[in-house]
Amino acid sequence: MSAVTATQAPTRARARAGGPHYGTGLGLGVAVLYLSLIVLIPLAAVVWRSARLGPVTFWHAIRQPDAWSALSLTVGASLLVALLNLVMGTLIAWVLVRDRFPGRSIVDTLIDLPFALPTIVAGLVLLALYGVNSPLHLNLAYSRIGVVVALLFVTLPFVVRTVQPVLLELDRDVEQAAQTLGASPATTFRRIVLPNLLPAMLSGAGLAFARAVAEFGSTNLISGNIKFHTEVAAVNIFGRIENDDVAGAAAISTALLVIAFVVLIALDLVRRWGRQHG
């Protein structure tokens, strides 16, 4: 009896490890169904609507002067915002993790404010601060700089919250050992800290770029939506839908979707690179 039990034990263990898990299969099915209904089917509908135009008509819709200007401004401003927040977001994360100062917990909480604040409210706040009657005497309303400031506001937390956990997990003993061996703080940061932070920094910058490309609410008020000057792609799409140009709106939306997919692929490559390098 004991021999039979001993023989069956590995079989039962393998059954528990590799046998069919109906609960897992059900959960996977529900997750895929929900993802399809909420994300995949709507995105496929947008792509299908734009594909009906044909490549020539699709390219013509993208190359409309107002659409091309809005796309150029959106992509250019998003790249600039991602680069700025790559530096400043990393610096803020470093200060929050490595420094101790009065009000640190308050600053740490305020970082998440753009996540919780409706973007149209953020636009109203920015317009009050940097508008015509600015208490700071700094009028950025209806300018491209105002658009960049609005995008900086809504995308900063993506970099900070991506870099901060990596900084918390870094082994400080390695840095101290390098400094004990004569390495300067700059060399220690460049040779030890930065290689560990770089994947998180790039991931945060990629998320910030993807968020900035799709931004609507915070830029809607401070930009003034001036065609060929401050109108971003999301506002241009909204205007086309209001004017019953659904096909043109779908074409511009598909262009933004392609840009987002490129960013997601780049993020995946960064994560793979980070895992390969420990």
N, C-alpha and C positions, 0 to 999 in steps of 0.2 A: 504493500500500500504506500509506503513511504517512497519507494522507487518510482511508482506511477506518479505520485504527487510531484516528485522532483523532476520528472520528465515533462509534466504538463506545465510546470512553473515558467520555463522560458517561453513556451508557446503562448501562455496567457500574457506574459510581459510584452511579447511582440504584437499580440492582438491589441493590447492597450496602447502601444506606441504607434503602430502602423495600420491598424484596422480602420474601418469606416467610422467617421465621426459625424453622426447625423446632425448633432447640434451645430457643429462648425459649418457643415454644408448648408444648413438652413440659414445661419447667420450670413454666410457669404452670398446666398441668393437674395436675401433681403437687402444687403448692402449694395449689390449690383443693381437690383431693381430700383432702389432709391436714387442711386447715382445716375442711372439712366434717365429717370423721370425728371430729376432736378437739373442735371448738367448735360449729359450726352445728347439727349433728344433735342433740347432747345438749341444747342450748338450745331447739331446736324441740320436743324431746320434753317438756321441762318446761312450756313454754308450752301445748302441746297438752293435756297432762294437766290443767293448771289451766283451760283453756278448756272442757273437758268439763263442768266444774261449772256453767257458765252464769254470767251476770253477777251475778245475785242471790246465788247460793251463794258465788261467788268473793268478793264484797264482804262477805258474812257471815263468811267464813273470815278475811278480813283484819281485820274489826272485832271479832273475838274479843278480850276484854279483855287476855289475856296476849300475844296476837300484836300487838295495837295498841300496847301498852306497850313491847314489845321493839322494834318498828319505830320508835316515837317516840324511844326512848333511842338506838338505833343512828344514826338520821339526825341527831338533835341533837348527839350526841357527835362524830360524824364532821364536822359543820360546824364545831364548836368546834375540833377538832383541826386541820382544814384551815386555819383562820384563824391559829391559834397557830403552826403550822409554816410558814405563809406568811411570817410575820415572822421567827421564829427561824431557819428554814432559810435565808432570804435573808441574815440577819446572819452565820450560820456560813459560808456560801459566800463572803461578802465577806471575812471574816477569813482564810479559807484561801487566797484568791487575792491579796488586797492586802497582807497582813501577813506578816512573817517572824518566827518565834519558835521556840525549842527545842521539839522534839517535834511540829512541824507535820505531818510525814509520818505519824507515829503517829496523830494525830487524824484525818487524812485517811483513813487505812485503817480506823479504828474507825467512821467514818460508814457504811461498807458492812456492818458487823456484822449489823444486822437483816435484810439480804438473805440472809446465809449461815446465820444461826442459826435452827434450827427454832422456830416460834412457840410451841410448847408449852414448849420450854426457856426461851424468853424469859419466858413466864408464870411459870415456876418461879423464875427469877432475880428477877423483880419481886416475887413473893410473899415471897422470902427477904429482900429489901431493905426492902419496905414492908408486910410482914405483921405478925402479932401480936407476933412476937419480933424486930422490926426493929432492926438495929444502929444505925440512924439515929434510933431512937425516933420513927418516923413511920409510924403504922398507917393504911394506905389500903385494906387488904383488905376485900372485900365491900362496897365503896362505889362510887358512880358516879365519884368522883374517881379511884379506882383504875382503872376502865375507861378513863377519858380518858388517864391516864398510860401504860397499856399501848398504846393506839392511837397516842399520841405517839411512843412508842419505835419501833413498826414502820413508821411512815409518814414519819419525818423524812428519811430518805435520798432520798425521791422529790423533795422540794423542793430539797435541797442539790445533788443531781446534775443537776437540770434547770437551775438558775440558774448553777451554776459554769462550764459551758462558755461561756455568754453573757458572763459577766464576763471570762473569759480573752480573748475576742475583741474586747472593747471597746477603742476607740482612746483611749489615755490622753492623747494630744496634744490632743484636743478639750477634755478636762477642764482641762488645764493652760492652754490658750488662754483658756478662759472665766474661770479664776481670774486670769489675767494682765490681763484686761479689767475686773477688779473684782468679779466674781461671788463671792459667799460660798460656802463649801463646801455649805451647805444648798441654796442656789439652784442650784449646779452639779449636785447630786444630783437635785433635783426637775425641772430643765429638760432635763438631758442624759442622766444615767445611768438614772433611773427609767423614762422612756419606752422605752428599749431593753430594760430588764429585765422590764417588766411582763408581756409575753406569756409569758415563761418562768416567772415567778412564778405566774401564774394557771394555767399548764399543770401545774406541780408541785403546786399546791394541789388542782387537780382530780384528779390521780392519787392524791394522799394521801387525798382524800375517798373515791374509789372503792375504794381498798385498805382503808380503815377500815370502810366499810359491809360488806365481806365478811369481816372478821376473825373468827376463831374461836379459834385456839390460845392466843394471848397473853392473851385476856380470860377464858378458861375457868377458870383457877385463881384469879386475883386477884379476880374478880367474885363468885365463890361461886354464880353462877347463881340468884340469888334472884328469883323471879317478881314482877313489878310493881315491881321496884326496880333490879336490876343485870343482869337477863337480856337479852342482846343477841339480834338477830334470827337470827343463824347458830346460836346455841345453841338457840333456840326451834324452829327447823326440825329440828335434830338430835333434840330431844326428841319432836317429833311423829312423826318416822320411827320412833323406838324404840317409840312407842305405836301404831304401825300406822295413823297418820293421814297417809297419803301425799298425799291430795288437799289437806289443809290445808297441808302442807309445800310442795307445789307452788305453791299460791296465794301464800304468803309469798315463796317463791323468785322467782316472777314479778314480785312487787312490787319486790323488790330488783333484778331484771333491768331493769325499767323505769327505776328510779333510775339504774342504771349507764348505760343508753342515753342518758338525759338528760345525764349528765356527759360522755359521749363526744361528743355533739353540741356541747355547750358548749366542749369542748376543741378540736374542729375549727373552730368559729367563732373561737376565740382565735387559733389558728394562722393562719387566713385573715387575720384582722385584723393579726397581726404581720407577715405577708408583704406586705400592702398598705402598711404603714407602714415598710417597710424593716427 
